[in-house]
Amino acid sequence: MTTVGQGVKEIRIRDATGAFRVIYVAKFSDAVYVLHCFQKKTEKTSKTDLDLAAKRYRDLLKELEK
């Protein structure tokens, strides 16, 4: 998911109740950071969901720089 940030990945889950996404980054040695998880309601991932994950990614980078 380069639209969110470098090294960001997505897990796609589908079951009888619907489709779900987990957006995460695991490129740092100390942890896997979940940026956003949600149930998909439409075919395309909404800009709101992508923007939220991108903001959390930027915030994470700032925090790790400290």
Buried (B, 14 or more C-beta within 10 A) or exposed (E): BEEBBEEBBBEEEEEEEEBBBBBBBEEEEEEEBBBBBBEBEEEEBEEEBBEBBBEBBEEBEEEEEE
